Structure formats: structure tokens, C-alpha cells
Amino acid sequence: MQPANLLLLTLVLAIVAYWLGYARSRSLAMPLGGIRHLKSLPFYYGARAALWSGIPALIVLGLWAAFQGKVIQLIVIGGLPDGMMPASQGEASLLLSKISNVASGALPPGFAEAPIVDAAERLKALQAQSRLLMSALVISVAVLAGFLGWLRIRPRLNARAQVESILKWVFFACAALAILTTVGIIFSVAFETFRFFEKVPFTEFFFGSHWSPQTALRADQVASQGAFGMIPLFTGTLLISAIAMTVAVPVGLLSAIYLSEYAGKKVRGVVKPLLEMLAGIPTVVYGFFAALTVAPFISDLAASMGIEASSQSALAAGAVMGIMIIPFVSSLSDDVINAVPQAMRDGSLALGATQSETMKKVIFPAALPGIMGGILLAVSRAIGETMIVVMAAGLAANLTANPLETVTTVTVQIVTLLTGDQEFDSAKTLAAFALGAMLFLATLLLNVIALKIVRKYREQYD
């Protein structure tokens, strides 16, 4: 049984355990004179039985799903002949990919060696056995634990306290999982980044002005070991993000001010949903729009003015990206402006200020912390966008500030470097982790600056 189906079955068993526990508590209460003689309400007895059934089964399912792939891979690799044993982690990854392709049918067995075909058959057999054992174990644990929880129901049992205690630990585990996931991401990226700097000089990455991560085939080519200067990538990222924010922030902010302070209810009821529909359009649609409509229009317009422009440009990608993130700025700013107390508006108007002066001198400063939060979210969205850049700005890592030329961004290069079967011992692949680490630090610095701005104005208007 697949893990998704097994998860659904576990939830069904937990629901069954709930109803059985609920019914048992009521049946035990009847001879005593009703549920008022129970220590807790029947709901808590049912919830206790459901938690007893579901949590252990989910833990077993999660641990099995997390480790079964690695264990099966080790068994498959260990069964290969001595002459085919991988010498490095990269070779092992490529070999496992080939075995998986044969097992899934993506690679015909006739195009692979006999040991690879045998390993693929062994892989399919082990995966089938693993799914069978996992299903049997998880169902057994769910049924047995649910039965024990049902059996231990007593009228004087404080089921409410136990349920609340279990839920408290569940909430703590969820919070800890989120923190540990973040820490794990940081350490994994940092570890691979250190490996990258063992192969590429620190100064070349931070101060190099040429990006060509592929390894050259001849020694007389440019940078026979590749060129890994990050300056062109971050320049392209900042250029496209700046263009996007130039479009999104004024339009989004002014739209929010109009909808919250000047528009009537009918206009607001029509315009606000239409504006927020922009957030629901897939990014690939924006990419098509940028590549097929905006980029040719900009190129033709520049040519008519005697200006040389590329068919793919930072201006096209940034303008369309700005349209895409307008709802982030507009919707959040609108909510924040509406959250400003009406008493501040009334006080300003009572002192003789106009509606425009009230907006500029009272409402906007008071709402500035929330507006900065919306702008920060929009900036993060712009920095992380990939599809529009690929389709409208291209892949060329040009060091330029001209918005009419082709550029690329950090996220596009990360996707490019990690696409397909890669050997994670090469500088080319490890460069993606170094770029990710630098992007993480840049975003962290941006967050720190935004928080300082938010705290400054929040202290003034609290």
C-alpha cells in the first residue's frame, strides 16, 4: 500500500477508535445515572482513543517512510559485483539513478548491463516487500494501540487532562519540527557551501565578474575549470527586483489607499476581488505573457526610438513580475490601513485636516509597519521568482545595469545547476548551494533592515 493511502487508512482507523471510545464512555455512564457521573465529557474519551490509535501509527509510518529508501539503496548497492561498486557518493547517486530508471521502465533493460538489470529487479522486490511490511506494521499498531486506549476507558478517568496533555506535546513537536527543519536547511546548505569553497577560491566567487560554471573541454577555453563569479547573478537579481518593485509598490500602495479611503462600497466590492485575482494566475502564464507580448513590444518600441534592445530583457521580466506581485502589496496594505483606528481619522478631521492630509500625516505613518511588511513580502516574492525570468530575461549571466539587455538571476541559475542527473562532488553542482547560502544571507539582511524600520515607527504610533 502506498504511504498516502496508508495515511488515509490510519486516519479512518483513528475515527473508528474515536466513535468506539465515545460509545464505550456513554455505555459505562448509563448504569451510573448518565454522563454527568463521568470525569470528562464523552468527546474527550473518544478523542483519547483516537489519539492512542493515530499517533503511534503515524510515528511508525513517518519513520518507515523516512528510512526505507536509504536502507533499500544500501542493500541494492551492496549486492552489486565488486567491479561495479561506486567509489564516491556521486558515482553511487548516478548508479542508483540508472537502476531506478530500469526498475521504473524509463530505461529499457536491453540498454543496461546485466548486473544493473538484476539490481533493478532486486530494487522492485525490496520496495514491494517494504510496502507490505509497512502496511502490516502500521495497521497493527493502529488497531492494537486503539484497542488498548478503548480498553482502559473508565468513568473516573480524567480523559480531558490526558487529551490536553497529548495535544500540548503534539503542538510542541510541530513547533520543534519547524525549527529543526530550518536549522537542518541552514546546516545542509552551509556544509555544501564549505565543500564548494574547497574547490573554488573565496575571492573568485565573491569578486568574480564572469559566470560560466560548466567545466571547459579544452585548456585554452575561458577558465578551464569554469568561472564562478557571483556578481553578474546578483546584479541581475537586484536589477529585475528593482524594476518589479518600481511597478508594484506605487501601483499597489495607491490602489490600497484608494480602495480603503476613497472608493465606495460598490466599487470596492468589484475592484478588490479583480485586483486579487492577479495573485491566482500561475507564474508560467505570466512568463508566456512576458515572452510573447511584453518583450517583443519593448524590443520594437526601443528599435523605433533608435535604441538597441534584446529580444529578452530585464525590463520585460521585471515589469511583468511587478504586475504579478501588485496584489501582495495592495491587499496587505489595504488590510493594514483599514486596521488603523477610526478615532485617529476622526481626530484629524475634527482638527480641520483634509482627507488627503489625514491620509498623509496620520493614517499612512500609523500603518507604515504593516505596509513595510507587505513590501518585504513582495520583495521576497520577486527575488525568488524563476519562471518569468527564464522565459522573459533569458539565461545569460551578463554584468550590466541596462534593463534592455538579457540578464539572469540567482534562482534561475540554481535551478539550472541542479536540473537532471548531477554529480554532487563537482564545483558546478556545489555552486548552487553557495548561491543559495548567499541568497539566504541577503534575504536575512533585508529582513533585519525591515524589522528596524517597523520597530521605529511602531514605537511612535503604539
ZAMARMI-951069 format. One line per 8 residues: their letters; for each residue x, y, z of C-alpha. Coordinates in steps of 0.2 Angstrom, whole numbers, plus 2048, in hexadecimal, padded with zeros to 3 digits. Example, Ala and Ser with C-alpha at 12.3 -4.5 7.8 and 13.67 -1.06 7.14 Angstrom:
2
as = 83E/7EA/827  844/7FB/824
***
This chain:
462
mqpanlll = 800/800/800  806/811/7FC  80B/81D/80A  7FD/829/805  7F0/81C/805  7F7/815/816  7F6/826/81D  7E3/827/818
ltlvlaiv = 7E0/816/820  7E8/81B/830  7DD/82A/831  7CE/81F/82E  7D3/813/83C  7D6/822/848  7C4/828/844  7BD/816/847
aywlgyar = 7C7/816/858  7BF/827/85C  7AD/821/85A  7B1/811/863  7B8/81A/872  7AA/826/871  79D/818/872  7A6/80F/87F
srslampl = 7A7/81E/88B  794/821/889  791/80E/88C  79B/80F/89C  792/81E/8A1  780/817/89F  780/80C/8AF  787/81A/8B9
ggirhlks = 779/826/8B4  77F/82F/8A5  78E/838/89E  78E/844/8AC  797/837/8B7  7A5/836/8AB  7B6/83F/8AF  7B6/846/89D
lpfyygar = 7AA/849/88F  7A8/83A/883  7B0/844/875  7C1/844/87F  7C0/831/881  7BD/82F/86F  7CB/83B/86B  7D7/832/877
aalwsgip = 7D4/821/86E  7D6/82A/85D  7E7/831/862  7EC/820/869  7E9/818/859  7EF/826/84D  7FF/82D/855  809/81D/856
alivlglw = 804/817/845  809/828/83D  819/827/846  81D/816/83F  817/81B/82E  822/82B/82E  832/822/834  82F/813/828
aafqgkvi = 82D/81F/819  83C/82A/81E  848/81B/81F  842/80E/814  849/816/804  85A/817/80B  85A/806/812  854/7FE/801
qliviggl = 862/808/7F8  86F/802/803  869/7F0/801  868/7F2/7EE  87A/7FA/7ED  881/7ED/7F8  87B/7DF/7ED  884/7E5/7DE
pdgmmpas = 894/7DC/7D7  8A5/7E3/7DE  8A9/7EA/7CD  89A/7F5/7CD  89B/7FC/7DF  89A/80F/7DF  8AA/818/7E5  8A1/828/7EA
qgeaslll = 891/82F/7EF  88E/837/7DE  891/826/7D5  885/81E/7E1  878/82B/7DD  87A/829/7CA  87A/816/7CC  86A/816/7D7
skisnvas = 862/822/7CA  865/815/7BC  85F/807/7C6  84F/810/7CB  84C/815/7B8  84D/802/7B3  842/7FD/7C2  835/80A/7BD
galppgfa = 836/806/7AA  83D/817/7A5  84C/80E/79F  84A/7FE/795  853/7EF/79D  85C/7EC/78C  866/7FC/78E  86D/7F8/79F
eapivdaa = 87A/7EB/7A6  874/7DB/7AD  879/7DF/7BF  86F/7EF/7BD  85F/7E6/7B7  861/7DA/7C6  863/7E8/7D2  853/7F0/7CB
erlkalqa = 849/7E0/7CD  850/7DF/7DF  84B/7F1/7E2  839/7EE/7DC  838/7DE/7E7  83F/7E8/7F6  833/7F6/7F4  824/7EB/7F2
qsrllmsa = 829/7E1/802  82C/7F2/80B  81B/7F8/807  813/7E8/80D  81C/7E8/81D  819/7FA/820  806/7F8/81D  805/7E9/829
lvisvavl = 80F/7F2/836  806/802/836  7F5/7FA/835  7F9/7EF/844  800/7FD/84E  7F0/807/84B  7E4/7F9/84F  7EE/7F3/85E
agflgwlr = 7F1/805/866  7DF/80A/862  7D9/7FA/86B  7E4/7FD/87A  7DD/80F/87B  7CB/809/879  7CE/7FB/887  7D5/807/894
irprlnar = 7C6/813/893  7BF/815/8A5  7B2/821/8AC  7BE/829/8B8  7CB/82B/8AA  7D0/83D/8A8  7D0/83C/895  7CF/84E/892
aqvesilk = 7E0/851/89B  7E8/843/892  7E2/84A/881  7E7/85B/885  7F8/855/88A  7FB/84B/87A  7F5/859/86F  801/865/879
wvffacaa = 810/859/874  809/857/862  809/86A/860  81B/86B/868  821/85D/85C  81A/867/84D  823/877/853  833/86E/856
lailttvg = 831/865/845  830/876/83D  83F/87D/846  849/86D/843  845/86E/830  84B/87F/82F  85B/87B/838  85D/86B/82D
iifsvafe = 85C/876/81E  869/882/824  875/875/829  873/86B/819  875/87A/80E  884/880/818  88C/86F/817  88B/86E/804
tfrffekv = 891/880/803  8A1/87C/80D  8A4/86E/801  8A2/87A/7F2  8AE/886/7F9  8BB/878/7FB  8BA/877/7E8  8B8/889/7E3
pftefffg = 8C1/898/7EB  8B7/8A3/7F6  8BD/8B2/7ED  8B8/8AC/7DC  8A6/8A8/7E2  8A3/8B9/7EA  8AD/8C4/7DF  8AC/8BB/7CE
shwspqta = 8A3/8C4/7C0  8A1/8B5/7B5  895/8A7/7B7  898/897/7AD  896/888/7B9  898/87A/7AC  8A9/872/7AB  8B2/876/79B
lradqvas = 8B7/868/78F  8C7/86F/78A  8D5/878/794  8D5/887/788  8C3/88B/78C  8BD/899/798  8C1/893/7AA  8C5/881/7A6
qgafgmip = 8BD/87D/7B7  8AE/888/7B5  8AB/89A/7BB  8A1/89C/7CB  89F/8AF/7CE  88F/8B2/7D6  88E/8C5/7D2  885/8C4/7C1
lftgtlli = 877/8B9/7C9  874/8C4/7D8  875/8D3/7CD  867/8CB/7C2  85D/8C7/7D1  85E/8D8/7D8  85A/8E0/7C7  84B/8D6/7C4
saiamtva = 844/8D7/7D6  847/8EA/7D5  83D/8EB/7C5  82F/8E0/7CD  82E/8EA/7DC  82E/8FB/7D3  81E/8F4/7CA  816/8EB/7D9
vpvgllsa = 818/8F7/7E8  811/907/7E1  803/8FE/7D8  7FF/8F3/7E6  800/900/7F4  7F6/90D/7EB  7E9/900/7E6  7E8/8FB/7F9
iylseyag = 7E6/90E/7FE  7D8/910/7F1  7CF/900/7F6  7D0/903/809  7CD/916/80A  7C5/91D/7FA  7BB/90F/7F1  7A9/90B/7F4
kkvrgvvk = 7A3/8FA/7FA  79D/8F5/7E9  7AD/8FA/7E0  7B7/8F2/7EE  7AD/8E2/7ED  7B1/8E0/7DA  7C3/8E7/7D9  7CB/8DE/7E8
pllemlag = 7C6/8CC/7E2  7CC/8D0/7D0  7DC/8D7/7D7  7DF/8C8/7E2  7DC/8BC/7D3  7ED/8C1/7CD  7F4/8B7/7DB  7EB/8A7/7D5
iptvvygf = 7F3/8A7/7C4  801/89A/7C2  812/8A1/7BF  814/897/7AF  806/8A1/7A8  80E/8B1/7AD  81E/8AA/7A5  815/8A7/794
faaltvap = 80D/8B9/795  81F/8C0/798  827/8B6/78A  81A/8B7/77D  813/8C9/780  81D/8D4/78B  82E/8D0/785  82B/8D2/773
fisdlaas = 821/8E2/776  830/8E9/780  83C/8E3/773  832/8EB/765  82F/8FB/76E  842/8FD/772  846/8FA/760  83A/907/75A
mgieassq = 843/913/765  854/90E/75F  859/905/76E  860/8F3/76E  856/8E7/778  857/8D4/77A  849/8C9/776  84A/8C3/788
salaagav = 84D/8D1/795  84D/8D5/7A8  840/8E2/7A5  833/8D6/79E  836/8CA/7AC  835/8D7/7B9  826/8E0/7B3  81C/8D0/7B2
mgimiipf = 822/8CA/7C3  81D/8DB/7CA  80B/8D8/7C3  80B/8C7/7CB  810/8CD/7DD  804/8DC/7DD  7F7/8D2/7E7  804/8CE/7F4
vsslsddv = 807/8E1/7F7  7F5/8E6/7F4  7EC/8DA/7FF  7F7/8DA/80E  7F8/8ED/80D  7E5/8EF/80C  7E3/8E3/81B  7EF/8ED/825
inavpqam = 7E8/8FE/821  7D6/8F8/825  7DD/8F2/836  7E2/904/83B  7D6/909/848  7C8/914/842  7CB/920/851  7DB/926/849
rdgslalg = 7D2/92A/839  7C4/933/843  7D1/93D/84D  7DA/943/83E  7CB/948/835  7C4/951/845  7D4/95B/846  7D0/962/834
atqsetmk = 7DC/956/82A  7D6/951/819  7D3/93F/814  7E4/940/80A  7ED/947/818  7E6/93A/824  7EC/92D/819  7FD/934/817
kvifpaal = 800/93A/829  7F6/92E/833  7F1/91E/82B  800/91A/820  80D/91C/82E  802/911/83A  800/904/82D  812/904/827
pgimggil = 819/8F5/831  80B/8EA/829  80E/8F2/818  821/8EE/81A  81D/8DC/81E  813/8DB/80E  821/8E3/803  82D/8D7/80B
lavsraig = 822/8C8/806  821/8CF/7F5  834/8D1/7F4  837/8BF/7FA  82A/8B9/7EC  834/8C3/7DF  845/8BC/7E4  83F/8AA/7E4
etmivvma = 836/8AB/7D4  83D/89F/7C6  831/89B/7B8  82E/8AD/7B2  841/8B1/7B2  844/8A1/7A8  837/8A5/79B  839/8B8/79A
aglaanlt = 84B/8BC/79F  855/8AD/799  863/8A3/7A1  872/8AE/79C  87C/8B4/7AB  880/8C5/7A5  887/8D2/7B1  87D/8E2/7AC
anpletvt = 872/8EF/7B3  869/8F1/7A2  857/8EB/7A4  856/8E8/791  863/8DA/792  861/8C8/796  866/8C3/7A8  862/8B5/7B4
tvtvqivt = 85F/8B3/7C6  866/8A8/7D4  857/89D/7D5  857/899/7C3  869/894/7C4  865/889/7D3  858/880/7C9  863/87E/7BA
lltgdqef = 871/877/7C4  867/86A/7CD  85C/865/7BE  85F/852/7B8  86B/845/7BF  879/84F/7C7  889/849/7D0  889/852/7E1
dsaktlaa = 89C/851/7E2  89F/85E/7D4  8A1/871/7D6  893/874/7CA  886/86B/7D5  88C/871/7E5  88B/883/7DE  878/882/7E0
falgamlf = 87A/880/7F3  886/88F/7F4  87A/89A/7EA  86C/894/7F6  876/898/805  87A/8AA/7FE  867/8AC/7FA  862/8A7/80B
latlllnv = 86E/8B3/813  868/8C1/808  856/8BD/80C  85B/8BD/81F  863/8CE/81E  854/8D5/815  849/8CE/823  854/8D6/830
ialkivrk = 853/8E7/827  840/8E6/826  83E/8E1/838  848/8F0/83D  83C/8FB/833  82D/8F3/83A  832/8F4/84C  837/907/84A
yreqyd = 826/90C/844  81C/900/84F  824/908/85E  81E/919/858  80C/914/855  808/906/862
***
